Amino acid sequence: MAAPGFTAPKKKAAPKKSAGRAEQEWNGGSYGMPQPGRPVETPGQCRTPRCGTKADALDESDPALTGWTRAGVYGSREPDRVWCSGQCAAYGVALAELRLTAAARRLVAARQERADV
Protein backbone atom coordinates (compact mmCIF):
# COMPACT_ATOMS: atom_id res chain seq x y z
CA MET A 1 0.00 0.00 0.00
CA ALA A 2 1.25 3.46 -0.87
CA ALA A 3 2.13 6.04 1.73
CA PRO A 4 -0.66 8.47 2.64
CA GLY A 5 -0.75 11.53 0.42
CA PHE A 6 0.75 9.84 -2.65
CA THR A 7 -2.44 8.42 -4.04
CA ALA A 8 -5.68 10.25 -4.49
CA PRO A 9 -8.90 8.49 -3.63
CA LYS A 10 -10.89 7.38 -6.64
CA LYS A 11 -13.67 9.77 -7.45
CA LYS A 12 -16.93 8.87 -9.03
CA ALA A 13 -17.25 10.13 -12.59
CA ALA A 14 -19.51 13.12 -12.84
CA PRO A 15 -22.47 12.66 -15.14
CA LYS A 16 -21.88 14.21 -18.55
CA LYS A 17 -23.76 17.39 -19.16
CA SER A 18 -24.42 18.93 -22.51
CA ALA A 19 -22.19 21.77 -23.61
CA GLY A 20 -23.37 25.17 -22.50
CA ARG A 21 -24.06 28.07 -24.76
CA ALA A 22 -20.56 29.56 -24.26
CA GLU A 23 -18.86 26.30 -25.23
CA GLN A 24 -21.05 25.95 -28.31
CA GLU A 25 -20.23 29.50 -29.40
CA TRP A 26 -16.52 29.02 -28.74
CA ASN A 27 -16.11 26.05 -31.07
CA GLY A 28 -18.93 26.83 -33.44
CA GLY A 29 -20.96 23.86 -32.22
CA SER A 30 -18.33 21.42 -33.50
CA TYR A 31 -17.64 18.22 -31.67
CA GLY A 32 -15.73 15.00 -32.31
CA MET A 33 -12.43 14.67 -34.13
CA PRO A 34 -10.77 17.90 -35.33
CA GLN A 35 -10.79 18.73 -39.00
CA PRO A 36 -7.47 18.83 -40.86
CA GLY A 37 -5.83 22.24 -41.02
CA ARG A 38 -4.79 24.22 -44.04
CA PRO A 39 -2.36 22.55 -46.43
CA VAL A 40 1.24 23.60 -45.80
CA GLU A 41 3.73 23.29 -48.64
CA THR A 42 6.89 21.43 -47.79
CA PRO A 43 10.19 22.95 -48.90
CA GLY A 44 11.14 21.71 -52.31
CA GLN A 45 7.52 22.05 -53.39
CA CYS A 46 7.24 25.75 -52.58
CA ARG A 47 5.14 27.56 -55.13
CA THR A 48 6.47 31.04 -54.39
CA PRO A 49 7.80 32.47 -57.65
CA ARG A 50 11.61 32.70 -57.75
CA CYS A 51 12.08 30.70 -54.50
CA GLY A 52 15.23 28.61 -54.96
CA THR A 53 16.50 30.63 -57.92
CA LYS A 54 20.25 30.96 -58.39
CA ALA A 55 21.33 34.10 -56.57
CA ASP A 56 23.52 35.30 -59.45
CA ALA A 57 20.49 35.35 -61.76
CA LEU A 58 18.63 37.93 -59.63
CA ASP A 59 19.12 41.62 -58.98
CA GLU A 60 19.60 41.86 -55.21
CA SER A 61 18.44 45.49 -55.22
CA ASP A 62 14.96 44.31 -56.29
CA PRO A 63 12.54 45.41 -53.52
CA ALA A 64 10.46 42.26 -54.07
CA LEU A 65 13.34 40.26 -52.55
CA THR A 66 13.33 42.20 -49.27
CA GLY A 67 13.27 39.70 -46.40
CA TRP A 68 14.38 36.77 -48.55
CA THR A 69 17.38 34.65 -47.57
CA ARG A 70 20.46 34.08 -49.68
CA ALA A 71 22.17 30.84 -48.70
CA GLY A 72 24.98 28.67 -49.94
CA VAL A 73 27.58 26.21 -48.67
CA TYR A 74 31.29 26.64 -49.42
CA GLY A 75 32.67 23.65 -51.31
CA SER A 76 29.27 22.59 -52.63
CA ARG A 77 28.52 21.94 -56.27
CA GLU A 78 25.21 23.75 -55.62
CA PRO A 79 25.37 27.52 -56.27
CA ASP A 80 24.10 30.14 -53.82
CA ARG A 81 20.34 30.52 -54.06
CA VAL A 82 17.65 32.84 -52.71
CA TRP A 83 14.80 31.50 -50.61
CA CYS A 84 11.44 33.00 -49.65
CA SER A 85 11.51 31.81 -46.03
CA GLY A 86 13.81 30.37 -43.40
CA GLN A 87 12.20 26.96 -43.81
CA CYS A 88 12.93 26.89 -47.53
CA ALA A 89 16.46 28.18 -46.88
CA ALA A 90 17.12 25.40 -44.37
CA TYR A 91 16.00 22.88 -46.97
CA GLY A 92 18.29 24.46 -49.56
CA VAL A 93 21.30 24.48 -47.23
CA ALA A 94 20.71 20.80 -46.43
CA LEU A 95 20.67 19.98 -50.14
CA ALA A 96 23.84 21.99 -50.71
CA GLU A 97 25.56 20.12 -47.86
CA LEU A 98 24.63 16.83 -49.47
CA ARG A 99 26.25 18.02 -52.69
CA LEU A 100 29.65 18.83 -51.23
CA THR A 101 32.52 18.03 -53.55
CA ALA A 102 34.84 15.15 -52.67
CA ALA A 103 37.64 17.59 -51.75
CA ALA A 104 35.33 19.49 -49.40
CA ARG A 105 34.22 16.22 -47.76
CA ARG A 106 37.86 15.31 -47.09
CA LEU A 107 38.45 18.70 -45.47
CA VAL A 108 35.39 18.31 -43.24
CA ALA A 109 36.50 14.80 -42.22
CA ALA A 110 40.03 16.04 -41.43
CA ARG A 111 38.65 18.87 -39.25
CA GLN A 112 36.47 16.42 -37.34
CA GLU A 113 39.45 14.10 -36.73
CA ARG A 114 41.50 17.01 -35.37
CA ALA A 115 38.62 18.02 -33.10
CA ASP A 116 38.36 14.48 -31.70
CA VAL A 117 42.05 14.36 -30.75
QUIRAFEN-V310225 format. One line per field, one symbol per residue. phi: phi as a letter, one per 20 degrees, with the letter a starting at -180 (. if undefined). psi: psi as a letter, one per 30 degrees, with the letter a starting at -180 (. if undefined). A space follows every 10 residues. Layout:
phi=???
psi=???
This chain:
phi=.ffgneceff dfffffdfff ffffffdmmf bnffeffffd fegndfdfgm fnfgffedef efffefnfdd bacfnefeff cdcfbfffff ffffffffdf ffffffffff fffffff
psi=klkkffkkkk lkkkkkllkl eeeeeegggk laklkkalkk klkfgkgkkf kgkkeffljf fkffgkflkk klkkglfklk lkkfleeeee eeeeeeefgk leeeeeeeee eeeeef.
